[in-house]
Amino acid sequence: MKTIDLAYRTLYAELVQRSLDASFETEFSTAGNFVRVPVKGRDYWYFEETRPEKTRRYVGPAEDPEIAKRVAAFREIKDDLRSRRKLVSTLVRDAGLNAPETFTGDVVEALEKAGIFRLRAVLVGTVAFQTYAGYLGVRLPGAALQTGDADFAQFHSVSAEVDDSMAPVIEVLKTVDPTFREIPHRTDAGRTTQYENASRYRIEFLTPNRGSDDHADRASLMPSLGGASAQPLRFLDFLIRDPVRTVLLHRSGVPVLVPSPERFAVHKLIVAARRERSAAAKREKDLHQASLLVEALDTTRRQDDLAFAFAEAWQRGDAWREALRKGLSLLKPDRREMVDLTLGRALGEAHIDVEGFTMRLG
């Protein structure tokens, strides 16, 4: 696995920081512009947008110094936005990093602007995996990055305690594609955990299962997610604990929260083990992503992070151990050997004893 040049890793880190700095909410969209309009001998500032149709909003008199200051600051935001677009283009074109499919990027960007990551939801699944190439500074093969959906997860306790909510999810999604619709939950018809458009592109909201598997068929109401509920899943709390901030290489960069790559890798082994036989293709994708991240973490000298994540999962009990054993056994022989050797070295170097499991130490 090849790392990217230090210069590109530095550019990526700069893009992450600048995208985060620019992610504060503004009442004026960067898709519009301030225009100075003369009215009866005096100049006034208006804010003009042309999408979906031309509109103009009154801002205030041109001689007002506070308004002039805001106009100047807005110009700086737009200038930085154009500069960040060039950074994204360089990282994708020259560094060979992965950009999401455009529609996926638009969906994540719309939800980000609506505040989903400010409210501590986490982007999970393959779209999150797409961010790890830049985050780790390696090149990941494109075959592992294809998806037709986007998944978001949030702890119910967080959703209930932040005392804030984003705009209605369906309204946000309809700004991207008006064909999006709510899909009633299979057992809670009055609640929605999934949204789908006419092309069958699907958005799903998830939350860790807070009790027994009896809750798996119930939709959990998420107060901060704009009317959305979430599907409870086991093992998800491990995945979204201590997420990391990074950026999706879309347009001018979309700041996102994603699981740490080491937790993502370990969780994918567990998920693969629990897939039904009918989901063989998804299982193979899980295993492929897990092994790629193990290799990437080894290449970038983050073995300790991997060792601690694996040990934490292993020590959570028999169901976790069984899933990890099965997930590892499902890897193809050459990938299993690589993962065994990497985990073995990582655990040994971190002086972590994983009781009841023997790894190759190389």
BELPE-V938013 format. One line per field, one symbol per residue. burial: 1 if it has 24 or more other ideal C-beta (glycine too) atoms within 12 Angstrom, else 0. Layout:
burial=???
This chain:
burial=00110001101111110111011000010100111000000001111000000000001100000010001001001101100110110111001111111011111111111111111111111111111111111111000110111111111101100000111011011001100101101000001111111000111111111000000101111111111111111111111110111111111111111111111111111111110000000110111111111111111101111111111111000001101110110110001101110111111000010100001000
